[in-house]
């Protein structure tokens, strides 16, 4: 299929080296990224607030963010990589470290010396440190720690971001190249410049023209709809981004393209995580998990890695709790 061919081309494109930051989560429940404070929203866990902050940094630079995370509450240092779609993975073994010494006022210090000490902590040999035993370490399951850290293909909005920021092919077919190379170039330039309103307008216009010329189910039209969803996500409209992505996932599943359908499910999941209202999150989450469960029951990438679906189900439980608390008088 044209999309498979395009994915192979895209896989050959170099990915920017991850930027590096230092994160500290204090025992008080506060956190800092490179010394700048990070605050959790009401009802939000500080770990999730940090992950959201790192995702925004990744989106801003168009590449994953490598973070050395010292979590004083867990007493460990976790080497973590956060992608532009919000997914995270450990890049090495977590290590246990002594609790930090407090300053005279009882507030942990965040000086440059402390930051350097955090970075050095990950270099402790395994013989001098004990791997962390909890089931979940800074949002990553213990099973993930035990896995071999291997390259996985970019999925969802992460893959779209690579297209926008890279120098690879802009279209998937010959007829698409003739019709869409110029508008796609202008769209990508607008996204890179942060002119998201202009990018959305250009994408809508290109989508209408491509649908009229090629048909609504053509690979180029579906590709443009992916781009429109990504732009909506960047522009702070996660509900629109979610709906566009989930509709695409349904179309591609009906076309028996499980690989592309899972990409779109991942995009929908990223947009869903940005929906803060618990009632709306529950409504959207039901549709997402229903389709995701169907995909996971079929051969393909959704079945190969059940952990993201488990994480989505866990978020539904948290959303239910938040919705129940909000409904109390």
C-alpha positions as CSV (number, residue, x, y, z in Angstrom):
1,X,0.0,0.0,0.0
2,X,1.1,3.6,-0.5
3,X,1.1,4.3,3.2
4,X,3.4,1.4,3.9
5,X,5.8,2.6,1.3
6,X,5.7,6.1,2.8
7,X,6.3,4.7,6.3
8,X,9.5,3.0,5.0
9,X,10.7,6.2,3.5
10,X,10.0,8.1,6.7
11,X,11.8,5.5,8.8
12,X,15.0,6.4,7.0
13,X,14.8,10.0,7.9
14,X,17.2,11.0,10.7
15,X,15.6,11.9,14.1
16,X,17.0,14.9,16.0
17,X,19.1,13.9,19.0
18,X,17.0,14.2,22.2
19,X,17.4,17.4,24.2
20,X,18.4,16.8,27.9
21,X,16.9,18.3,31.0
22,X,17.1,17.7,34.7
23,X,13.9,17.2,36.8
24,X,13.5,17.0,40.5
25,X,10.3,15.9,42.3
26,X,10.5,17.0,45.9
27,X,9.1,15.2,48.9
28,X,6.7,18.1,49.4
29,X,5.0,17.2,46.1
30,X,6.5,20.1,44.2
31,X,8.7,19.7,41.1
32,X,11.2,21.7,39.0
33,X,12.5,21.2,35.5
34,X,16.0,22.7,35.0
35,X,15.3,24.8,38.1
36,X,12.0,26.2,36.8
37,X,9.0,25.2,39.1
38,X,6.3,22.9,37.7
39,X,2.8,23.1,39.3
40,X,0.1,20.4,39.2
41,X,-3.4,21.4,38.3
42,X,-6.2,20.7,40.9
43,X,-6.7,16.9,41.1
44,X,-3.5,16.2,38.9
45,X,-0.6,14.2,40.2
46,X,2.7,16.0,40.1
47,X,4.3,13.2,38.1
48,X,1.7,13.7,35.4
49,X,2.2,17.5,35.5
50,X,6.0,16.9,34.9
51,X,5.3,14.5,32.0
52,X,2.9,17.0,30.4
53,X,5.6,19.7,30.8
54,X,8.2,17.5,29.2
55,X,5.8,16.7,26.3
56,X,5.3,20.4,25.7
57,X,9.1,20.8,25.6
58,X,9.4,17.9,23.1
59,X,6.7,19.4,20.9
60,X,8.5,22.8,21.0
61,X,11.8,21.4,19.8
62,X,10.3,18.7,17.5
63,X,12.3,15.9,19.2
64,X,12.1,13.7,22.3
65,X,13.3,15.1,25.6
66,X,15.7,13.1,27.7
67,X,15.2,13.8,31.4
68,X,17.2,12.8,34.5
69,X,14.4,12.6,37.0
70,X,15.2,12.5,40.7
71,X,12.1,11.6,42.6
72,X,12.8,12.3,46.3
73,X,9.5,10.7,47.4
74,X,10.5,7.3,45.8
75,X,14.2,7.8,46.6
76,X,15.3,7.1,43.1
77,X,16.7,8.6,39.9
78,X,15.0,7.6,36.7
79,X,16.5,8.2,33.2
80,X,13.5,8.9,31.1
81,X,12.7,9.9,27.5
82,X,9.4,11.7,26.6
83,X,8.2,11.9,23.0
84,X,6.1,14.5,21.4
85,X,3.0,12.3,21.6
86,X,3.4,12.1,25.4
87,X,4.6,8.5,25.5
88,X,7.6,7.9,27.8
89,X,10.2,5.2,28.2
90,X,13.1,4.5,30.4
91,X,16.5,4.8,28.8
92,X,18.4,2.9,31.5
93,X,18.0,1.3,34.9
94,X,16.6,3.4,37.7
95,X,18.8,3.6,40.8
96,X,18.1,4.1,44.4
97,X,19.7,7.2,46.0
98,X,19.9,8.6,49.5
99,X,17.3,11.2,50.5
100,X,18.5,14.7,49.9
101,X,19.7,16.9,52.7
102,X,17.4,19.8,53.4
103,X,18.5,23.4,53.8
104,X,18.1,25.3,57.1
105,X,14.5,26.2,56.3
106,X,13.6,22.6,55.5
107,X,13.2,23.2,51.8
108,X,15.2,21.0,49.3
109,X,17.9,23.0,47.4
110,X,17.9,23.3,43.6
111,X,21.3,24.7,43.0
112,X,23.5,23.9,40.1
113,X,25.5,21.6,42.3
114,X,22.3,19.6,43.0
115,X,21.5,19.4,39.3
116,X,25.0,18.1,38.6
117,X,24.6,15.6,41.4
118,X,21.4,14.3,39.9
119,X,23.0,13.8,36.5
120,X,25.9,11.9,38.1
121,X,23.6,9.6,40.0
122,X,22.6,7.8,36.9
123,X,26.3,6.8,36.4
124,X,26.4,4.8,39.6
125,X,27.4,1.2,38.7
126,X,24.7,-1.4,39.3
127,X,27.0,-3.0,41.9
128,X,26.8,0.1,43.9
129,X,23.1,0.7,43.6
130,X,19.9,-1.3,43.9
131,X,17.3,-1.3,41.1
132,X,14.0,0.1,42.2
133,X,11.4,-2.6,43.0
134,X,8.0,-0.8,42.9
135,X,5.5,-1.8,40.2
136,X,5.4,1.7,38.7
137,X,8.3,4.1,38.6
138,X,7.5,7.6,37.5
139,X,4.6,6.4,35.4
140,X,6.5,3.5,33.8
141,X,5.7,-0.1,34.7
142,X,8.4,-2.4,36.1
143,X,7.9,-4.6,33.0
144,X,9.2,-1.7,30.9
145,X,12.3,-1.5,33.0
146,X,13.0,-5.2,32.4
147,X,12.6,-4.9,28.6
148,X,15.5,-4.3,26.3
149,X,15.6,-0.6,25.3
150,X,15.1,-0.8,21.5
151,X,14.2,1.7,18.8
152,X,10.5,1.6,18.0
153,X,8.9,3.4,15.0
154,X,7.4,6.8,15.7
155,X,3.6,6.6,16.0
156,X,0.7,8.9,16.1
157,X,1.4,12.6,16.5
158,X,5.1,11.8,17.0
159,X,5.3,10.5,13.5
160,X,3.4,13.5,12.1
161,X,5.8,15.9,13.9
162,X,8.7,14.1,12.3
163,X,7.2,14.7,8.9
164,X,6.5,18.4,9.6
165,X,10.0,19.0,11.0
166,X,11.9,16.7,8.7
167,X,13.0,17.0,5.1
168,X,11.5,13.8,3.8
169,X,8.8,13.3,1.2
170,X,5.7,15.5,1.8
171,X,3.2,13.2,0.0
172,X,2.5,9.5,-0.4
173,X,1.6,9.1,-4.1
174,X,2.6,10.5,-7.5
175,X,-0.7,12.3,-8.0
176,X,-0.4,13.7,-4.5
177,X,3.0,15.1,-5.2
178,X,1.7,16.9,-8.2
179,X,-1.3,18.4,-6.4
180,X,-0.1,18.9,-2.9
181,X,3.6,19.5,-2.7
182,X,3.2,23.3,-2.7
183,X,0.4,23.5,-0.2
184,X,2.0,20.9,2.1
185,X,5.2,22.9,2.1
186,X,3.3,26.0,3.1
187,X,1.4,24.2,5.8
188,X,4.6,22.7,7.3
189,X,6.3,26.1,7.2
190,X,3.4,27.7,9.1
191,X,3.5,24.9,11.8
192,X,7.2,25.4,12.2
193,X,6.8,29.1,12.7
194,X,4.0,28.6,15.2
195,X,1.3,30.2,13.0
196,X,-1.2,27.5,13.8
197,X,-4.3,29.4,12.7
198,X,-2.8,29.9,9.3
199,X,-1.7,26.3,9.2
200,X,-5.2,25.1,10.1
201,X,-6.7,27.3,7.3
202,X,-4.2,26.1,4.8
203,X,-4.8,22.4,5.8
204,X,-8.6,22.8,5.5
205,X,-8.2,24.3,2.1
206,X,-5.8,21.6,0.9
207,X,-8.0,18.9,2.3
208,X,-11.1,20.1,0.5
209,X,-9.2,20.4,-2.8
210,X,-7.6,17.0,-2.4
211,X,-10.9,15.3,-1.5
212,X,-12.6,16.9,-4.6
213,X,-9.8,15.8,-6.9
214,X,-8.8,12.4,-5.5
215,X,-11.8,11.2,-3.4
216,X,-12.4,11.2,0.3
217,X,-10.8,7.8,1.0
218,X,-7.6,8.5,-1.0
219,X,-4.3,8.1,0.9
220,X,-3.4,11.7,0.5
221,X,-6.7,12.9,1.9
222,X,-6.3,10.6,4.9
223,X,-2.8,11.9,5.3
224,X,-4.0,15.5,5.3
225,X,-6.7,14.6,7.9
226,X,-3.9,13.3,10.1
227,X,-2.0,16.6,9.7
228,X,-5.2,18.6,10.5
229,X,-5.6,16.6,13.7
230,X,-2.0,17.3,14.7
231,X,-2.5,21.0,14.1
232,X,-5.7,21.1,16.2
233,X,-3.8,19.4,19.0
234,X,-1.0,21.9,18.9
235,X,-3.5,24.8,18.7
236,X,-5.1,23.6,22.0
237,X,-8.2,21.9,20.6
238,X,-7.7,18.3,21.9
239,X,-11.4,17.4,21.3
240,X,-11.2,18.1,17.6
241,X,-7.9,16.4,17.4
242,X,-9.3,13.4,19.1
243,X,-12.4,13.2,16.9
244,X,-10.4,13.5,13.7
245,X,-7.9,10.9,14.8
246,X,-10.5,8.4,16.0
247,X,-12.5,8.7,12.8
248,X,-9.4,8.0,10.8
249,X,-8.7,5.0,13.0
250,X,-12.2,3.6,12.2
251,X,-11.7,4.2,8.5
252,X,-8.4,2.4,8.4
253,X,-9.5,-0.5,10.5
254,X,-12.4,-1.0,8.0
255,X,-9.8,-0.9,5.2
256,X,-7.9,-3.7,7.1
257,X,-4.9,-1.4,7.7
258,X,-4.2,-2.2,11.3
259,X,-0.8,-0.5,11.4
260,X,-2.2,2.8,10.3
261,X,-5.3,2.4,12.4
262,X,-3.1,2.0,15.5
263,X,-1.1,5.1,14.6
264,X,-4.4,7.1,14.6
265,X,-5.5,5.5,17.9
266,X,-2.2,6.6,19.4
267,X,-2.9,10.2,18.2
268,X,-6.4,10.0,19.6
269,X,-5.0,8.8,22.9
270,X,-2.5,11.7,23.0
271,X,-5.3,14.2,22.4
272,X,-7.5,12.5,24.9
273,X,-4.9,12.9,27.7
274,X,-5.0,16.6,27.1
275,X,-8.8,16.8,27.8
276,X,-9.0,18.0,31.4
277,X,-12.7,17.9,32.1
278,X,-13.4,14.5,33.7
279,X,-16.9,14.1,32.3
280,X,-15.8,14.8,28.7
281,X,-12.7,12.7,29.2
282,X,-14.9,9.7,30.2
283,X,-17.2,10.2,27.2
284,X,-14.3,10.3,24.8
285,X,-12.4,7.6,26.6
286,X,-15.3,5.1,26.2
287,X,-15.2,5.5,22.4
288,X,-11.4,5.3,22.3
289,X,-11.1,2.2,24.5
290,X,-13.9,0.4,22.6
291,X,-12.1,0.8,19.3
292,X,-8.7,0.2,20.9
293,X,-9.9,-3.1,22.5
294,X,-11.2,-4.3,19.1
295,X,-7.8,-3.5,17.5
296,X,-6.0,-5.3,20.4
297,X,-8.1,-8.4,19.7
298,X,-6.7,-8.6,16.1
299,X,-3.1,-9.4,15.0
300,X,-1.1,-6.2,14.8
301,X,0.8,-3.6,16.8
302,X,-2.1,-3.0,19.2
303,X,-2.1,-6.7,20.2
304,X,1.7,-6.7,20.4
305,X,1.9,-4.1,23.2
306,X,-1.0,-4.1,25.6
307,X,0.5,-1.7,28.1
308,X,-0.7,1.6,26.5
309,X,-4.3,0.2,26.5
310,X,-3.9,-0.8,30.2
311,X,-2.7,2.8,30.9
312,X,-5.7,4.2,29.2
313,X,-8.1,2.0,31.2
314,X,-6.3,3.2,34.4
315,X,-6.9,6.8,33.4
316,X,-10.6,6.0,33.0
317,X,-10.6,4.9,36.6
318,X,-8.9,8.2,37.7
319,X,-11.4,10.2,35.6
320,X,-14.3,8.4,37.2
321,X,-12.9,9.3,40.7
322,X,-12.5,12.9,39.7
323,X,-15.9,13.1,38.2
324,X,-17.4,11.6,41.3
325,X,-15.6,14.1,43.5
326,X,-16.7,17.0,41.3
327,X,-20.3,15.9,41.6
328,X,-20.4,16.0,45.4
329,X,-22.1,19.0,46.9
